[in-house]
Amino acid sequence: MMGLTANIMPLWGITIAIGRLDNHKKLYFSSISG
């Protein structure tokens, strides 16, 4: 069980990082266009 969690956690961190980058891009483009 612990091994499975250890394997999932890095993927979870990457997913969050990508989501944050996507949000920053939306804010950036909306501030340029608006």
VMD Tcl script that builds the backbone (N, CA, C; Angstrom):
set m [mol new atoms 102]
animate dup $m
set s [atomselect $m all]
$s set {name element resname resid chain x y z} {
  {N N MET 1 A 0.839 -1.208 0.000}
  {CA C MET 1 A 0.000 0.000 0.000}
  {C C MET 1 A 0.874 1.259 0.000}
  {N N MET 2 A 1.877 1.267 0.854}
  {CA C MET 2 A 2.766 2.431 0.911}
  {C C MET 2 A 3.522 2.627 -0.403}
  {N N GLY 3 A 3.909 1.506 -1.036}
  {CA C GLY 3 A 4.605 1.585 -2.319}
  {C C GLY 3 A 3.722 2.214 -3.381}
  {N N LEU 4 A 2.452 1.843 -3.376}
  {CA C LEU 4 A 1.505 2.386 -4.347}
  {C C LEU 4 A 1.355 3.895 -4.147}
  {N N THR 5 A 1.230 4.309 -2.895}
  {CA C THR 5 A 1.098 5.730 -2.586}
  {C C THR 5 A 2.346 6.496 -3.028}
  {N N ALA 6 A 3.511 5.904 -2.789}
  {CA C ALA 6 A 4.774 6.546 -3.166}
  {C C ALA 6 A 4.870 6.717 -4.676}
  {N N ASN 7 A 4.279 5.790 -5.418}
  {CA C ASN 7 A 4.298 5.892 -6.878}
  {C C ASN 7 A 3.301 6.928 -7.380}
  {N N ILE 8 A 2.189 7.089 -6.689}
  {CA C ILE 8 A 1.137 8.013 -7.127}
  {C C ILE 8 A 1.486 9.473 -6.801}
  {N N MET 9 A 2.102 9.707 -5.658}
  {CA C MET 9 A 2.359 11.074 -5.199}
  {C C MET 9 A 3.127 11.946 -6.195}
  {N N PRO 10 A 4.210 11.468 -6.817}
  {CA C PRO 10 A 4.895 12.298 -7.818}
  {C C PRO 10 A 3.984 12.672 -8.980}
  {N N LEU 11 A 3.159 11.738 -9.431}
  {CA C LEU 11 A 2.230 12.020 -10.528}
  {C C LEU 11 A 1.226 13.083 -10.108}
  {N N TRP 12 A 0.776 12.994 -8.860}
  {CA C TRP 12 A -0.174 13.968 -8.326}
  {C C TRP 12 A 0.452 15.363 -8.313}
  {N N GLY 13 A 1.725 15.431 -7.905}
  {CA C GLY 13 A 2.441 16.710 -7.884}
  {C C GLY 13 A 2.587 17.298 -9.280}
  {N N ILE 14 A 2.884 16.434 -10.253}
  {CA C ILE 14 A 3.020 16.884 -11.644}
  {C C ILE 14 A 1.687 17.402 -12.165}
  {N N THR 15 A 0.609 16.677 -11.837}
  {CA C THR 15 A -0.729 17.079 -12.288}
  {C C THR 15 A -1.097 18.455 -11.736}
  {N N ILE 16 A -0.797 18.677 -10.456}
  {CA C ILE 16 A -1.084 19.975 -9.828}
  {C C ILE 16 A -0.254 21.078 -10.487}
  {N N ALA 17 A 1.024 20.784 -10.746}
  {CA C ALA 17 A 1.912 21.773 -11.364}
  {C C ALA 17 A 1.408 22.174 -12.749}
  {N N ILE 18 A 0.983 21.184 -13.535}
  {CA C ILE 18 A 0.458 21.464 -14.877}
  {C C ILE 18 A -0.825 22.287 -14.776}
  {N N GLY 19 A -1.681 21.948 -13.825}
  {CA C GLY 19 A -2.923 22.686 -13.627}
  {C C GLY 19 A -2.666 24.140 -13.267}
  {N N ARG 20 A -1.655 24.367 -12.430}
  {CA C ARG 20 A -1.308 25.738 -12.043}
  {C C ARG 20 A -0.764 26.515 -13.231}
  {N N LEU 21 A 0.085 25.869 -14.033}
  {CA C LEU 21 A 0.625 26.530 -15.226}
  {C C LEU 21 A -0.495 26.914 -16.171}
  {N N ASP 22 A -1.486 26.018 -16.315}
  {CA C ASP 22 A -2.613 26.282 -17.201}
  {C C ASP 22 A -3.412 27.479 -16.696}
  {N N ASN 23 A -3.609 27.563 -15.387}
  {CA C ASN 23 A -4.325 28.701 -14.809}
  {C C ASN 23 A -3.554 29.995 -15.028}
  {N N HIS 24 A -2.241 29.952 -14.872}
  {CA C HIS 24 A -1.417 31.143 -15.083}
  {C C HIS 24 A -1.500 31.605 -16.534}
  {N N LYS 25 A -1.514 30.658 -17.461}
  {CA C LYS 25 A -1.615 31.010 -18.877}
  {C C LYS 25 A -2.938 31.701 -19.165}
  {N N LYS 26 A -4.021 31.191 -18.580}
  {CA C LYS 26 A -5.339 31.795 -18.790}
  {C C LYS 26 A -5.365 33.224 -18.245}
  {N N LEU 27 A -4.808 33.414 -17.057}
  {CA C LEU 27 A -4.767 34.753 -16.470}
  {C C LEU 27 A -3.909 35.689 -17.314}
  {N N TYR 28 A -2.777 35.166 -17.793}
  {CA C TYR 28 A -1.842 35.958 -18.589}
  {C C TYR 28 A -2.489 36.420 -19.890}
  {N N PHE 29 A -3.117 35.477 -20.607}
  {CA C PHE 29 A -3.736 35.822 -21.884}
  {C C PHE 29 A -4.950 36.729 -21.695}
  {N N SER 30 A -5.705 36.520 -20.624}
  {CA C SER 30 A -6.877 37.367 -20.397}
  {C C SER 30 A -6.449 38.791 -20.041}
  {N N SER 31 A -5.320 38.932 -19.349}
  {CA C SER 31 A -4.836 40.272 -18.999}
  {C C SER 31 A -4.294 40.990 -20.233}
  {N N ILE 32 A -3.724 40.247 -21.173}
  {CA C ILE 32 A -3.221 40.850 -22.421}
  {C C ILE 32 A -4.391 41.298 -23.297}
  {N N SER 33 A -5.367 40.414 -23.454}
  {CA C SER 33 A -6.469 40.693 -24.384}
  {C C SER 33 A -7.486 41.661 -23.791}
  {N N GLY 34 A -7.544 41.730 -22.452}
  {CA C GLY 34 A -8.603 42.499 -21.841}
  {C C GLY 34 A -8.167 43.827 -21.295}
}
mol reanalyze $m
mol bondsrecalc $m
mol representation Tube
mol addrep $m
